[in-house]
Amino acid sequence: MSSKRCEVWATGSRTGDGSALPSGLRLLAVLLILCGTAATSSDHAVVGGGLLLVGGLILGCRLRPASATDVASTETAVTPAAEWREPTIEAVLEALGDGVVVLDTRDRVLEANAPARELLSLQTQRTSSATLRELVDWPQLASALQECRRTHLPQTFEAARELASASKLLLVTVTVAGPNRLAVVVLRDQSRLRQLESHRRDFVANVSHELKTPLAAMQGFVETILDDPEMPDVTRQRFLMRMQRQVQRLATLVTDLLTLSRLDEGDLQSAPPCDVVAVARDVVRDLLPFAGQRGVVLRAELPQTPIWIAAEREALRQVVSNLADNAVKYTPPGGSVAVRITQLGLEAELAVTDTGIGLAESDQERVFERFYRVDKARSRELGGTGLGLSIVKNTVQGLGGKIGVSSRLGHGSTFWVRLPQSEKPTAGDANLQLPADSE
């Protein structure tokens, strides 16, 4: 696209008939390009493509060389047209997140930005004089372009495109406008949006199912009690106790959902340093009776000195408690669970190792998803909601840390968390978070 000649142009741009292009018109062109960029970044690809095309046509109109009189009469500096025209258009195209391809009247590729070259697998060296049909074997796109030129109406369609890296779902918009009848093809990657929509549908379905199960059980108990006024007190008491367990399950589920909602909104308040060693010691102490009932040996391998993390004490407690509680629940009687904390440079690593049932590789990839359970029946029997590990992951990421799992099926698992350490608090810090009883 660059000119081979080096000519001097007056900064007051001139149209083909020699009249100067007003500065107001140049400002309008820039505004059109900016508005087009904003529109294509939202859900208005057609409008954005049209604005970009019109703005580009105004800035890229054919200029004539300035005469000696023009150069002598202007007090402003003179610049080659290519210094501002082509770099401006190319910079706008490359800044767009969507793929944009500009075609001439013969459907030859004039310009294609980086996202378009990736989505269409275009080779940069081959786009100079080839038509889009020659470069891309995509009959649906060719038909849309042909229909757009015939009807002068924008054409939009969705299509899946297989790339070497992944499968992409694209929303494609084709427009033809302007006196030169240039065509603009806008390609928007919808893959991430559709994935999020799928996750949302799955989440709603899972929540509905999890709420329905205890509610149905409670409804059955209540109807049985009401239908039998002469029910013995012992039986009625047994039913009421079962209803109480279902109510507790509902309350736990709602609490976990509210916690996840708060974490999704990034509602992790900045907090003074908290000693994660003391938190882990308290969690292990509280879980010892439960581990003893299940015949599991629970031990803590913790340093003697504090390790400070800039986080709320409750947030750290949830992280340690969820990991340790899961390890105890999924370890058979006679097994063991170890809670360790070590320093790794500027990070603190919490590792919970068990000799439990372990995880298959496919489960390790999904175990942090919401409501995902390796053994659904056992999880519900133990009172799990399927949200604990998701809460841990969101909390750790909100604190700027990392989380992972190493496991072998039938040989136990190790869940690890790495969090950035904080500076040691001063003795006079009024907000210093110290546990009430860390012995």
N, C-alpha and C positions, 0 to 999 in steps of 0.2 A: 504494500500500500504506500510505501514511502516514495516520494518524488526523487527522480534521478538528478534533476537540475537543482542548482543552488541559486535561487532568485531572491531578491529583496522585496519584502511585502510591508506595506504600511500597517501599523497597528490598528488603525481604523479599518476593519475588514470591509471588503467591497464585494458586492454581488456581481453576477455575470454581466450586468449591463453597465457596470462602472460606478453605480451609486454606492455610497458608503453604508455599511451595515451599522445601524444605530447601536449605541452601547446598551440601550434599553432592551433591544432585541437579543443581544448577546446574553444579557442577564436573564431574560426569559428562557433562553435555551438551557442555561445552567440550572435554573430552577426546575425546568421540565426533567432534566436528567436526574436531579436529586429526588424529585417526587417519584419518578419512575423506579429509582432504586429502592425507595421505601415501599412502594406498592408491590414490587416483585418479591420483597422480603416478607410481605404479609400474604394474604390469600387473594390477591388481585393481580395475578400474573398477566392477564390480558391487558388491563389498564396500564400496568407498569411497562409492559413491552411496547405499547403504543406511545407512552410518554418518552421512553428512551429513544425510540425511533425518530419521533418528531424533533426532540432535542438534538440528537445526533445529526439530523439532516440540516438543521439551522446552522450548527457549528461547522458542519462539513461541506457547506455550499461552495461551489467553484469560485475561486478567487482569481482576480486578474493581477498581473504585475503592476506595481505602482510606477507612475511616470516620474521623471526627474523633478517636475514641478511639485508633485505630491510630496516627494521626499524632502525637498527643500522647504516646503511650507509647514511641515509638521514639526512640532517641538518635542514629540515623544520619540522614544527609541524604536527602531525597526527590527523585526524578527522574521525569520523564515516561517511560513505558514505551518509547516510540518512540526515546528517546535511546540506549538500549542494545540493544533488540531488533532493529529493522530495520537499523541500521548494522552490527551484528555479522554478521548473515546476509549482507548485501550485500557486506561486506568479504571474507568467506570465499569467496563465489562469484567475486568479481572477482580474487582472488589465485590461483585455480586456473588451471593451464595448459590444461586440457581445457575444452571447451565444456559447460556445464550449463544445462538448461532445466527449470524446475519448472512442472508443470501441475496445475490443480484437477481435480475429478471430471468436469467437462464438457470437459476438455482445453483450457481457456483458459490462456494463458501468464500465470503469476504472476510469474515472474522468469526472466531470461536474462542470463548474464554476457557480457562482451565477446567471448571466443572463439566462443561459440555464436552471437552475433549476426552475426559475420563468416562463420562456416562455413555458416550457414543463410540468409545475406543478409536478416536481419530488420531492419526499420525500427523504431527505438526508439519513435517516436510511435504506432505501430500495434499494439503488443503489450499494450496495457492491458486490452482486453476481447475480443480476437479469439482464435479457437481456432487451434491449431497447424496444422490442415489448411487453414484459410483463409490463413494466413501463408506456409506452405511447401508447394509442390506436389511432394511426395515420397511417392508411394503406398507404397513399401516401409516407410518410417518409420511411416505411418499404420496399416499392417497389423500391424507389430510392436507398436505401442501398443495396438491393439485385442486382439491375442492375449494380451498381458501382462495386460490387465484381465480377460480371460475366464478365463485359467488361473492367475492370481496367481503366475506364474513369470517370472523375468527373461528378456528376449529380447535376443539379440546377433546382429549381422550386420555384414558389411563391404560397403561400397559406394563407388564413385567419384562424386565430386560436382564438377561443372564450375563454377568461380567466374570472376569477371571477371579476376582476377589470375593464377590458375593452376588446374590440375586437382589435386584433393585426394582421397586415399584415406582414408576414415574408418572407424574401428571404433566402431559405435553400440551402446550398451547402454541398455535401457529397463527400469526397475523401478517397481513400485507397492507401497507399504508404508505402515504407520501407520494409526491409526484414521480419519484423514480421507481415506484412499485417494488421496493426492497421488502424481503420477507424476513421476519424475526421468529425464530423457534426458541421457546422458553421451556426448559426441562427442570421440573421440580421433583426432588427425591422425597417420596412419601413413605419410604420404608420405615423410618423411625416413628412417624406419626401412627401408622397402622399397627406397629408393634405395641405402642403405648395404648392404643384403643383396645387391642386384644388383651393386654394385661389388665386394663380397667374392667372389661367384661368378665374376665376370669375372677378378678377380685370381688366384684359384686356377687357373682354366683357362689363363690366360696363363703363369703360373709353370710349370704342368705341361708346356705346349707348349715353353717356352724350355728347360726341362731335358731334355725328350725328344729334341730335335733333336741336340745334341752327343753325348748318350749313344748314340743310334742310330748316329751316324757312328763313334764309337769302337768300338762293338760290331762294326760291319762290318769295320773295319780289323783288329781282333783276330782275328775268325773267319777272315779271309783269310790272315793270317800263320800261324795254327795249321793251316789246311787245306793249306798248301803249305810243307812243311819244306825243300824245295829252292829256295825263293825266293831270287833273287839279293840280295846284300847291299845293292846300290844301291836296289832296289825296297823292301826291308824298311826301309831308312833313311828313304825318302820317306814310307812309311806311318807310321813312328814320329813323324816330324816333324809330320804332319797330326794325329796323335793328341795330340801336345803342344799344338798350337794349340787343339784342342777342350777339353783339360784347362784351359788358361789361360782360355778362354771361360767354362767352368763356374765356375772360381775367381772370376772377375770378377763373374759373376752372383750368386753366393752372397754375396760381399763387399757388393755393392750392396743386396741384400735385407736383410742384417744392418744396414747403415747406415740404410735406411728404417725398419726395425723400431725401431732406437734413436731415430730422430727422431720416430716416431709416439708413443713413450712420453714424449716431451718430455725426452729425456736429453741436453740441451745444457748442459754444466757451465758455471757461471759462471767466467769467465776474465779474466785481466788484459788490458789493452789490447794490441792487436797492430796493426802498421803494415800496412794493406791495400795501400799503394803498393809496399812492398818485396815483399809476397806476389805481386802482379800482375807485378812486374818479373821475379821468379824463374820464374813460370809461363811468361811469354813467352819467356824465355831457353831453358827446357827444350823448348818446342814449336817453336823455330826449325828444328831439323833435320827434323822431320816436315813442317812447312810447306814447306821447301825441296824435299823429295822430291816433294811434290804440286804444285809449281810455284805456290805461293800466297805472296804477300808478306804477312808478318805484322809489324806494327809496334805499338809501345807509345807512347801519348801520355799521359804521367804527370806529375804535379806534382813539383817538386824537394823539397818539404817533406813530411814524414810526415803521414798521416791515420790517426788511431787509432780502432779499432773494438774494443769489448769482446766478443771472440770468440776461440775457439781458432784457432791458426794453421792447423791441418789443415782445420777447417771452412771458413775463408776460401779456402784453397787449392783445396778441392773446388769451391766456387762458381765461382771464376775459371777453373779448369782445365776444368770441364765446359762452360762457355759458350764459351771460346776453342777448345777441341778440336772441339766440334760445328761451330763456324763454319768452321774449316779443312777439316773433312771434307766439308761440304756446299757448298764454294766450288770451282767448276771451275778448272783450271789457268789461270794468267794473271790470276786475281782477287786480291783483297786483303782482309785482316782487320785491323781496328784495335781495340785495347783502350784505353779511356779511363777516367780517374777524375777527377771534378770534385767540388767542394764546393757543396752547395745548402743554404745556411743551416746548420742543425744536422745535416744529413744528408750522407752521402757517396754519390755515384752512380757505379756501375760500369756502363759501356756497352760492349758488344761488337758492332761493326758489320761486316757482311760484304757482299760483292757476289755472293752465292751464288744458289741456286735460289729463295729466297723461300718464303713460305707463303700459302696461300689463307686467306680469313677463317674458314672452317670449321675449318681446321687450327689457326689461332691460338687458338681457344677451347679446344682439347683437347691442345695440344702438351705441356702440363705433366702430363698424366695418365700413370699408370704403364703402361709397355709400349706407349704410343701411338707409332707411327712414321708419318711422312709417306710414306717410301719404305722398306718393310720389307726388300726384297731388298738395297738399297744399305746399309741400316743393319747388317744381319747381315754383309754382305761387309766392312764397315769395322770389325767387331768390337764394335758397339754392343749394349747390353743393353736399351735402351728405358727405362732408369730414371734416366739422368743428370739430365734436366731436372726430374724429380720430386724427386730428392734436393736439387737447387738450391732449388726452391720451398720444400720443407719446412725446409731449413736457414735460408733467409732469413726465413721466417715465425717460426721459433723464435727468431731474433735480434731480432724486433720490426721487421723491415723489410718492403719491398714489392718485387714483381717484376712485369715485364710485357714485352710484345714489340710491336714495330711492324714491319710487313713488307708487301711487295707481291710477288705471285707473279712470279718471273722478274727481280726487281730487288733482291734481297738483303733482309736482316733486321737489326734492331737489338734485342738483348735487353738490358734494363736492370734494375739492382738498386739499390735505395736502402736504406741502413742508417744507423741513428742513430750519430752520432759519440760518442766517449768522451773524457773529459778526458785531457790529456797526462800520461803516467806520470812519476813522480818518478825521479830518477837512482838513488836507493837502493832501488828496487823490485826485490826478489829474484826476483819472478815475471815480470819484464818479458820479453815475447816478442819477441826479435829474431832475424832469419834468420841462418843460419850464413854465407851468402854472398849478399848482396843487390846486388852490383855488376853 
